[in-house]
Amino acid sequence: MTETWDDVSEQVKADWKADTTPFERVYEIIEQTHEGQSAAEIADRALVSEPTARRHCKSLVNTGFAETDQDGQTTLYKRDSDRVLMSRIRELREEANRTELLDGIKDMKAEIRRYEDRYDVVSPEELAQQLDADEADGWDDLTAWRTTRQNLAVAQAALAYDEASHQLAV
């Protein structure tokens, strides 16, 4: 007998539900949530009841893993952006030594200067105002520029974090 994608999907859901607790499933969903979602949406994705999702979401907010926004009467839950940022900074600090961080920062600054020179603008936002909708290469560069700028900020923060850690150890 041939299985359909729906059968496979249902089996994966059943296995996930059997192998995890409701809290673990809510945690996994929150971890993947960049835009706020209601407790009902999280419950549906986590295969739990809405009251269970709400209870676990509140626990995750209390521990600093999640944060809330309001949409009228509805509370929206998502992963805490500060925690995600600090996690990225710590990971980079552990993966790269000071020299590698400095070299990466230098390379990213040079890449940003190339975008500025190529488009004769000082920011991706300014570039976005000048691009026509059909300029695919320009939009790709804009995305890459924004990503480079974000990565540069994280690398600079990792370097500052490393320097602060060394100063506190002295």
N, CA and C atoms as a LAMMPS dump frame, in Angstrom:
ITEM: TIMESTEP
0
ITEM: NUMBER OF ATOMS
510
ITEM: BOX BOUNDS ff ff ff
-5.0000000000000000e+02 5.0000000000000000e+02
-5.0000000000000000e+02 5.0000000000000000e+02
-5.0000000000000000e+02 5.0000000000000000e+02
ITEM: ATOMS id mol type element x y z
1 1 1 N 0.844 -1.182 0
2 1 2 C 0 0 0
3 1 3 C 0.889 1.246 0
4 2 1 N 0.519 2.241 -0.768
5 2 2 C 1.278 3.47 -0.886
6 2 3 C 0.783 4.492 0.121
7 3 1 N 1.743 5.088 0.833
8 3 2 C 1.388 6.131 1.787
9 3 3 C 1.328 7.472 1.077
10 4 1 N 0.388 8.302 1.464
11 4 2 C 0.321 9.652 0.928
12 4 3 C 1.092 10.581 1.862
13 5 1 N 1.339 11.797 1.395
14 5 2 C 2.039 12.782 2.232
15 5 3 C 1.247 13.069 3.498
16 6 1 N -0.081 13.071 3.373
17 6 2 C -0.908 13.309 4.565
18 6 3 C -0.703 12.217 5.601
19 7 1 N -0.592 10.952 5.135
20 7 2 C -0.358 9.852 6.069
21 7 3 C 0.983 10.01 6.776
22 8 1 N 1.994 10.371 6.006
23 8 2 C 3.333 10.564 6.573
24 8 3 C 3.308 11.716 7.567
25 9 1 N 2.654 12.807 7.191
26 9 2 C 2.568 13.965 8.074
27 9 3 C 1.87 13.606 9.382
28 10 1 N 0.789 12.874 9.3
29 10 2 C 0.068 12.458 10.504
30 10 3 C 0.927 11.543 11.372
31 11 1 N 1.709 10.692 10.747
32 11 2 C 2.58 9.792 11.503
33 11 3 C 3.682 10.571 12.212
34 12 1 N 4.247 11.558 11.518
35 12 2 C 5.282 12.401 12.129
36 12 3 C 4.699 13.146 13.333
37 13 1 N 3.492 13.69 13.182
38 13 2 C 2.844 14.382 14.3
39 13 3 C 2.619 13.427 15.47
40 14 1 N 2.143 12.226 15.158
41 14 2 C 1.881 11.237 16.216
42 14 3 C 3.166 10.86 16.934
43 15 1 N 4.252 10.67 16.171
44 15 2 C 5.543 10.336 16.78
45 15 3 C 6.051 11.483 17.654
46 16 1 N 5.93 12.712 17.151
47 16 2 C 6.373 13.889 17.903
48 16 3 C 5.597 13.982 19.214
49 17 1 N 4.29 13.771 19.132
50 17 2 C 3.455 13.847 20.329
51 17 3 C 3.815 12.745 21.328
52 18 1 N 4.122 11.557 20.821
53 18 2 C 4.466 10.438 21.697
54 18 3 C 5.842 10.614 22.344
55 19 1 N 6.763 11.271 21.636
56 19 2 C 8.148 11.382 22.097
57 19 3 C 8.45 12.631 22.909
58 20 1 N 7.488 13.542 23.036
59 20 2 C 7.74 14.805 23.728
60 20 3 C 6.613 15.111 24.704
61 21 1 N 6.915 16 25.634
62 21 2 C 5.882 16.475 26.557
63 21 3 C 5.194 17.69 25.932
64 22 1 N 4.019 18.05 26.425
65 22 2 C 3.376 19.267 25.919
66 22 3 C 4.275 20.502 26.075
67 23 1 N 4.977 20.607 27.206
68 23 2 C 5.873 21.753 27.403
69 23 3 C 6.962 21.776 26.331
70 24 1 N 7.572 20.63 26.045
71 24 2 C 8.626 20.569 25.033
72 24 3 C 8.113 20.992 23.663
73 25 1 N 6.898 20.603 23.337
74 25 2 C 6.345 20.976 22.03
75 25 3 C 6.069 22.476 21.96
76 26 1 N 5.508 23.046 23.026
77 26 2 C 5.267 24.491 23.047
78 26 3 C 6.598 25.234 22.96
79 27 1 N 7.591 24.762 23.705
80 27 2 C 8.937 25.359 23.677
81 27 3 C 9.492 25.351 22.248
82 28 1 N 9.388 24.23 21.56
83 28 2 C 9.894 24.127 20.175
84 28 3 C 9.177 25.091 19.251
85 29 1 N 7.878 25.227 19.414
86 29 2 C 7.119 26.143 18.561
87 29 3 C 7.532 27.587 18.847
88 30 1 N 7.638 27.946 20.113
89 30 2 C 8.067 29.309 20.464
90 30 3 C 9.464 29.582 19.907
91 31 1 N 10.341 28.599 19.991
92 31 2 C 11.709 28.766 19.494
93 31 3 C 11.731 29.109 18.007
94 32 1 N 10.737 28.685 17.269
95 32 2 C 10.662 28.926 15.828
96 32 3 C 9.819 30.152 15.486
97 33 1 N 9.279 30.826 16.484
98 33 2 C 8.314 31.899 16.263
99 33 3 C 8.987 33.266 16.313
100 34 1 N 9.109 33.884 15.139
101 34 2 C 9.684 35.235 15.041
102 34 3 C 8.595 36.294 15.19
103 35 1 N 7.453 36.044 14.58
104 35 2 C 6.309 36.946 14.675
105 35 3 C 5.371 36.372 15.727
106 36 1 N 4.768 37.236 16.513
107 36 2 C 3.905 36.769 17.584
108 36 3 C 2.762 35.892 17.097
109 37 1 N 2.433 34.896 17.896
110 37 2 C 1.305 34.019 17.625
111 37 3 C 0.458 33.905 18.878
112 38 1 N -0.825 33.731 18.684
113 38 2 C -1.733 33.581 19.818
114 38 3 C -1.551 32.207 20.446
115 39 1 N -2.055 32.057 21.657
116 39 2 C -1.99 30.761 22.331
117 39 3 C -2.741 29.707 21.525
118 40 1 N -3.828 30.096 20.871
119 40 2 C -4.59 29.144 20.044
120 40 3 C -3.752 28.655 18.865
121 41 1 N -3.021 29.569 18.209
122 41 2 C -2.168 29.164 17.078
123 41 3 C -1.035 28.253 17.547
124 42 1 N -0.446 28.596 18.671
125 42 2 C 0.64 27.773 19.218
126 42 3 C 0.097 26.416 19.633
127 43 1 N -1.073 26.392 20.241
128 43 2 C -1.696 25.131 20.652
129 43 3 C -1.909 24.219 19.451
130 44 1 N -2.389 24.79 18.38
131 44 2 C -2.64 24.004 17.169
132 44 3 C -1.344 23.398 16.637
133 45 1 N -0.311 24.193 16.577
134 45 2 C 0.986 23.712 16.064
135 45 3 C 1.658 22.744 17.025
136 46 1 N 1.471 22.945 18.331
137 46 2 C 2.146 22.12 19.343
138 46 3 C 1.327 20.889 19.739
139 47 1 N 0.155 20.751 19.156
140 47 2 C -0.705 19.591 19.428
141 47 3 C -1.099 19.505 20.894
142 48 1 N -1.473 20.673 21.456
143 48 2 C -1.928 20.751 22.847
144 48 3 C -3.202 21.584 22.89
145 49 1 N -3.855 21.588 24.034
146 49 2 C -5.038 22.437 24.198
147 49 3 C -4.602 23.897 24.336
148 50 1 N -5.532 24.805 24.085
149 50 2 C -5.208 26.228 24.22
150 50 3 C -4.832 26.603 25.656
151 51 1 N -5.551 26.119 26.684
152 51 2 C -5.127 26.451 28.057
153 51 3 C -3.723 25.928 28.384
154 52 1 N -3.389 24.749 27.871
155 52 2 C -2.046 24.2 28.097
156 52 3 C -0.998 25.074 27.413
157 53 1 N -1.269 25.47 26.182
158 53 2 C -0.329 26.336 25.46
159 53 3 C -0.15 27.656 26.189
160 54 1 N -1.26 28.247 26.632
161 54 2 C -1.182 29.534 27.332
162 54 3 C -0.361 29.406 28.618
163 55 1 N -0.604 28.336 29.38
164 55 2 C 0.141 28.125 30.637
165 55 3 C 1.641 27.999 30.37
166 56 1 N 2.007 27.204 29.361
167 56 2 C 3.431 27.016 29.062
168 56 3 C 4.052 28.286 28.465
169 57 1 N 3.29 29.004 27.673
170 57 2 C 3.798 30.263 27.12
171 57 3 C 4.083 31.262 28.239
172 58 1 N 3.176 31.334 29.212
173 58 2 C 3.397 32.238 30.346
174 58 3 C 4.65 31.846 31.123
175 59 1 N 4.871 30.547 31.283
176 59 2 C 6.096 30.079 31.953
177 59 3 C 7.328 30.493 31.168
178 60 1 N 7.26 30.382 29.853
179 60 2 C 8.401 30.753 29.011
180 60 3 C 8.646 32.258 29.048
181 61 1 N 7.593 33.048 29.163
182 61 2 C 7.752 34.494 29.316
183 61 3 C 8.408 34.792 30.664
184 62 1 N 7.957 34.121 31.713
185 62 2 C 8.51 34.352 33.059
186 62 3 C 9.984 33.98 33.162
187 63 1 N 10.441 33.011 32.36
188 63 2 C 11.846 32.61 32.396
189 63 3 C 12.705 33.405 31.42
190 64 1 N 12.084 34.307 30.638
191 64 2 C 12.845 35.133 29.711
192 64 3 C 13.074 34.496 28.359
193 65 1 N 12.506 33.337 28.122
194 65 2 C 12.685 32.691 26.822
195 65 3 C 11.754 33.286 25.774
196 66 1 N 10.584 33.735 26.203
197 66 2 C 9.587 34.286 25.281
198 66 3 C 9.204 35.682 25.725
199 67 1 N 8.584 36.404 24.803
200 67 2 C 8.066 37.728 25.117
201 67 3 C 6.672 37.855 24.516
202 68 1 N 5.957 38.871 24.927
203 68 2 C 4.591 39.05 24.451
204 68 3 C 4.415 40.382 23.758
205 69 1 N 3.423 40.417 22.888
206 69 2 C 2.919 41.639 22.27
207 69 3 C 1.408 41.567 22.377
208 70 1 N 0.756 42.686 22.263
209 70 2 C -0.703 42.706 22.281
210 70 3 C -1.215 43.052 20.895
211 71 1 N -2.239 42.351 20.471
212 71 2 C -2.962 42.658 19.243
213 71 3 C -4.429 42.805 19.651
214 72 1 N -4.784 44.008 20.065
215 72 2 C -6.118 44.215 20.616
216 72 3 C -6.234 43.475 21.937
217 73 1 N -7.182 42.549 22.022
218 73 2 C -7.397 41.76 23.23
219 73 3 C -6.524 40.511 23.271
220 74 1 N -5.86 40.193 22.16
221 74 2 C -5.118 38.943 22.042
222 74 3 C -3.65 39.135 22.425
223 75 1 N -3.164 38.256 23.281
224 75 2 C -1.749 38.233 23.629
225 75 3 C -1.03 37.352 22.608
226 76 1 N 0.036 37.89 22.026
227 76 2 C 0.841 37.16 21.056
228 76 3 C 2.166 36.794 21.709
229 77 1 N 2.602 35.577 21.488
230 77 2 C 3.847 35.077 22.076
231 77 3 C 4.867 34.836 20.972
232 78 1 N 6.124 35.122 21.289
233 78 2 C 7.228 34.829 20.364
234 78 3 C 8.499 34.68 21.183
235 79 1 N 9.538 34.143 20.549
236 79 2 C 10.794 33.994 21.279
237 79 3 C 11.359 35.372 21.596
238 80 1 N 12.074 35.471 22.695
239 80 2 C 12.635 36.737 23.145
240 80 3 C 13.792 37.137 22.247
241 81 1 N 13.675 38.272 21.592
242 81 2 C 14.685 38.705 20.628
243 81 3 C 16.024 39.022 21.297
244 82 1 N 16.009 39.545 22.518
245 82 2 C 17.267 39.826 23.222
246 82 3 C 18.018 38.535 23.536
247 83 1 N 17.284 37.506 23.929
248 83 2 C 17.908 36.22 24.234
249 83 3 C 18.523 35.615 22.973
250 84 1 N 17.826 35.741 21.854
251 84 2 C 18.345 35.228 20.591
252 84 3 C 19.626 35.969 20.212
253 85 1 N 19.612 37.285 20.367
254 85 2 C 20.792 38.084 20.042
255 85 3 C 21.97 37.706 20.939
256 86 1 N 21.735 37.61 22.237
257 86 2 C 22.819 37.239 23.151
258 86 3 C 23.343 35.839 22.84
259 87 1 N 22.476 34.955 22.449
260 87 2 C 22.893 33.604 22.075
261 87 3 C 23.802 33.64 20.853
262 88 1 N 23.439 34.448 19.853
263 88 2 C 24.292 34.586 18.656
264 88 3 C 25.645 35.178 19.011
265 89 1 N 25.654 36.168 19.887
266 89 2 C 26.909 36.812 20.297
267 89 3 C 27.801 35.804 21.024
268 90 1 N 27.224 35.051 21.962
269 90 2 C 28.003 34.047 22.699
270 90 3 C 28.539 32.962 21.769
271 91 1 N 27.708 32.484 20.847
272 91 2 C 28.141 31.447 19.905
273 91 3 C 29.314 31.942 19.06
274 92 1 N 29.209 33.157 18.542
275 92 2 C 30.288 33.705 17.727
276 92 3 C 31.56 33.863 18.548
277 93 1 N 31.418 34.333 19.773
278 93 2 C 32.569 34.513 20.662
279 93 3 C 33.265 33.183 20.923
280 94 1 N 32.483 32.091 21.042
281 94 2 C 33.063 30.779 21.286
282 94 3 C 33.685 30.181 20.024
283 95 1 N 33.134 30.518 18.853
284 95 2 C 33.608 29.946 17.594
285 95 3 C 34.831 30.666 17.036
286 96 1 N 34.956 31.943 17.308
287 96 2 C 36.022 32.742 16.696
288 96 3 C 36.891 33.377 17.779
289 97 1 N 38.187 33.405 17.512
290 97 2 C 39.078 34.093 18.445
291 97 3 C 39.127 35.583 18.095
292 98 1 N 39.832 36.333 18.895
293 98 2 C 39.889 37.792 18.706
294 98 3 C 40.376 38.181 17.315
295 99 1 N 41.419 37.526 16.831
296 99 2 C 41.966 37.841 15.504
297 99 3 C 40.936 37.556 14.42
298 100 1 N 40.247 36.432 14.536
299 100 2 C 39.226 36.089 13.536
300 100 3 C 38.07 37.085 13.563
301 101 1 N 37.679 37.518 14.759
302 101 2 C 36.627 38.526 14.862
303 101 3 C 37.066 39.83 14.206
304 102 1 N 38.286 40.262 14.5
305 102 2 C 38.788 41.511 13.909
306 102 3 C 38.876 41.41 12.386
307 103 1 N 39.358 40.276 11.882
308 103 2 C 39.439 40.082 10.428
309 103 3 C 38.045 40.082 9.8
310 104 1 N 37.103 39.424 10.444
311 104 2 C 35.73 39.387 9.932
312 104 3 C 35.097 40.764 9.921
313 105 1 N 35.325 41.523 10.976
314 105 2 C 34.8 42.889 11.051
315 105 3 C 35.387 43.734 9.929
316 106 1 N 36.691 43.625 9.719
317 106 2 C 37.353 44.379 8.641
318 106 3 C 36.76 44.012 7.284
319 107 1 N 36.565 42.705 7.033
320 107 2 C 36.006 42.25 5.755
321 107 3 C 34.574 42.753 5.558
322 108 1 N 33.772 42.714 6.61
323 108 2 C 32.384 43.164 6.484
324 108 3 C 32.307 44.671 6.254
325 109 1 N 33.184 45.435 6.907
326 109 2 C 33.204 46.884 6.676
327 109 3 C 33.589 47.183 5.22
328 110 1 N 34.532 46.41 4.68
329 110 2 C 34.933 46.594 3.284
330 110 3 C 33.773 46.249 2.341
331 111 1 N 33.052 45.195 2.666
332 111 2 C 31.908 44.818 1.832
333 111 3 C 30.84 45.909 1.846
334 112 1 N 30.593 46.483 3
335 112 2 C 29.612 47.564 3.1
336 112 3 C 30.066 48.773 2.281
337 113 1 N 31.363 49.086 2.346
338 113 2 C 31.884 50.206 1.537
339 113 3 C 31.697 49.941 0.048
340 114 1 N 31.84 48.677 -0.377
341 114 2 C 31.626 48.342 -1.794
342 114 3 C 30.181 48.593 -2.2
343 115 1 N 29.23 48.26 -1.329
344 115 2 C 27.823 48.548 -1.638
345 115 3 C 27.587 50.052 -1.711
346 116 1 N 28.159 50.788 -0.763
347 116 2 C 28.007 52.244 -0.772
348 116 3 C 28.551 52.84 -2.059
349 117 1 N 29.738 52.375 -2.476
350 117 2 C 30.353 52.885 -3.698
351 117 3 C 29.584 52.465 -4.949
352 118 1 N 29.163 51.217 -4.989
353 118 2 C 28.467 50.688 -6.173
354 118 3 C 27.168 51.45 -6.421
355 119 1 N 26.446 51.771 -5.375
356 119 2 C 25.132 52.396 -5.531
357 119 3 C 25.122 53.879 -5.177
358 120 1 N 26.25 54.414 -4.706
359 120 2 C 26.377 55.814 -4.324
360 120 3 C 25.304 56.223 -3.309
361 121 1 N 25.15 55.376 -2.297
362 121 2 C 24.228 55.636 -1.184
363 121 3 C 24.943 55.235 0.103
364 122 1 N 24.389 55.634 1.241
365 122 2 C 25.057 55.343 2.511
366 122 3 C 24.36 54.272 3.343
367 123 1 N 23.219 53.763 2.864
368 123 2 C 22.514 52.751 3.646
369 123 3 C 21.631 51.903 2.737
370 124 1 N 21.301 50.7 3.185
371 124 2 C 20.369 49.877 2.412
372 124 3 C 18.992 50.539 2.304
373 125 1 N 18.603 51.29 3.324
374 125 2 C 17.315 51.97 3.286
375 125 3 C 17.28 53.006 2.167
376 126 1 N 18.379 53.722 2.004
377 126 2 C 18.461 54.703 0.922
378 126 3 C 18.44 53.999 -0.431
379 127 1 N 19.127 52.859 -0.52
380 127 2 C 19.115 52.082 -1.76
381 127 3 C 17.698 51.62 -2.083
382 128 1 N 16.958 51.179 -1.1
383 128 2 C 15.588 50.69 -1.315
384 128 3 C 14.707 51.78 -1.937
385 129 1 N 14.94 53.022 -1.566
386 129 2 C 14.152 54.126 -2.119
387 129 3 C 14.472 54.372 -3.592
388 130 1 N 15.672 53.973 -4.03
389 130 2 C 16.086 54.239 -5.4
390 130 3 C 15.806 53.091 -6.368
391 131 1 N 15.636 51.892 -5.857
392 131 2 C 15.486 50.729 -6.723
393 131 3 C 14.09 50.639 -7.336
394 132 1 N 14.063 50.217 -8.598
395 132 2 C 12.8 49.894 -9.248
396 132 3 C 12.45 48.454 -8.906
397 133 1 N 11.201 48.12 -8.997
398 133 2 C 10.726 46.789 -8.616
399 133 3 C 11.385 45.675 -9.422
400 134 1 N 11.773 45.937 -10.645
401 134 2 C 12.324 44.885 -11.511
402 134 3 C 13.854 44.764 -11.454
403 135 1 N 14.501 45.473 -10.564
404 135 2 C 15.96 45.425 -10.444
405 135 3 C 16.372 44.303 -9.489
406 136 1 N 16.319 43.065 -9.975
407 136 2 C 16.575 41.889 -9.134
408 136 3 C 17.954 41.932 -8.483
409 137 1 N 18.984 42.287 -9.243
410 137 2 C 20.343 42.322 -8.681
411 137 3 C 20.449 43.355 -7.564
412 138 1 N 19.807 44.49 -7.754
413 138 2 C 19.831 45.524 -6.729
414 138 3 C 19.141 45.076 -5.448
415 139 1 N 18.006 44.393 -5.578
416 139 2 C 17.286 43.898 -4.4
417 139 3 C 18.073 42.792 -3.717
418 140 1 N 18.742 41.956 -4.502
419 140 2 C 19.599 40.926 -3.905
420 140 3 C 20.738 41.569 -3.126
421 141 1 N 21.35 42.607 -3.708
422 141 2 C 22.422 43.32 -3.009
423 141 3 C 21.897 43.998 -1.744
424 142 1 N 20.705 44.553 -1.82
425 142 2 C 20.121 45.192 -0.654
426 142 3 C 19.963 44.193 0.486
427 143 1 N 19.473 43.01 0.167
428 143 2 C 19.313 41.96 1.187
429 143 3 C 20.667 41.555 1.752
430 144 1 N 21.645 41.366 0.875
431 144 2 C 22.983 40.981 1.326
432 144 3 C 23.602 42.087 2.185
433 145 1 N 23.395 43.338 1.808
434 145 2 C 23.921 44.476 2.567
435 145 3 C 23.316 44.501 3.971
436 146 1 N 22.001 44.33 4.054
437 146 2 C 21.353 44.311 5.372
438 146 3 C 21.888 43.164 6.234
439 147 1 N 22.054 41.998 5.616
440 147 2 C 22.578 40.845 6.345
441 147 3 C 23.992 41.113 6.825
442 148 1 N 24.825 41.693 5.962
443 148 2 C 26.198 42.019 6.339
444 148 3 C 26.213 43.024 7.486
445 149 1 N 25.338 43.997 7.419
446 149 2 C 25.264 45.005 8.476
447 149 3 C 24.853 44.36 9.811
448 150 1 N 23.896 43.43 9.763
449 150 2 C 23.485 42.723 10.985
450 150 3 C 24.633 41.865 11.513
451 151 1 N 25.303 41.144 10.623
452 151 2 C 26.411 40.289 11.04
453 151 3 C 27.558 41.119 11.611
454 152 1 N 27.793 42.283 11.038
455 152 2 C 28.821 43.186 11.553
456 152 3 C 28.478 43.622 12.974
457 153 1 N 27.236 43.973 13.209
458 153 2 C 26.826 44.39 14.551
459 153 3 C 27.015 43.257 15.553
460 154 1 N 26.686 42.046 15.163
461 154 2 C 26.856 40.894 16.062
462 154 3 C 28.343 40.647 16.315
463 155 1 N 29.162 40.722 15.275
464 155 2 C 30.606 40.507 15.437
465 155 3 C 31.217 41.577 16.34
466 156 1 N 30.804 42.82 16.162
467 156 2 C 31.316 43.897 17.016
468 156 3 C 30.874 43.684 18.466
469 157 1 N 29.642 43.235 18.652
470 157 2 C 29.153 42.965 20.006
471 157 3 C 29.914 41.793 20.627
472 158 1 N 30.207 40.766 19.83
473 158 2 C 30.97 39.621 20.336
474 158 3 C 32.366 40.059 20.758
475 159 1 N 32.98 40.935 19.979
476 159 2 C 34.3 41.452 20.317
477 159 3 C 34.232 42.268 21.613
478 160 1 N 33.236 43.127 21.717
479 160 2 C 33.076 43.934 22.931
480 160 3 C 32.792 43.045 24.143
481 161 1 N 31.988 42.026 23.955
482 161 2 C 31.677 41.077 25.028
483 161 3 C 32.948 40.364 25.48
484 162 1 N 33.761 39.948 24.513
485 162 2 C 35.026 39.277 24.818
486 162 3 C 35.955 40.207 25.608
487 163 1 N 36.068 41.461 25.163
488 163 2 C 36.922 42.423 25.848
489 163 3 C 36.411 42.7 27.266
490 164 1 N 35.106 42.836 27.416
491 164 2 C 34.532 43.064 28.741
492 164 3 C 34.762 41.872 29.659
493 165 1 N 34.642 40.676 29.12
494 165 2 C 34.87 39.469 29.926
495 165 3 C 36.305 39.414 30.427
496 166 1 N 37.251 39.786 29.549
497 166 2 C 38.646 39.779 29.962
498 166 3 C 38.916 40.856 31.015
499 167 1 N 38.302 42.015 30.883
500 167 2 C 38.506 43.084 31.856
501 167 3 C 37.936 42.694 33.22
502 168 1 N 36.804 42.013 33.219
503 168 2 C 36.192 41.601 34.484
504 168 3 C 36.977 40.484 35.156
505 169 1 N 37.703 39.704 34.359
506 169 2 C 38.491 38.595 34.912
507 169 3 C 39.767 39.085 35.568
508 170 1 N 40.179 40.292 35.244
509 170 2 C 41.438 40.826 35.776
510 170 3 C 41.259 41.352 37.165
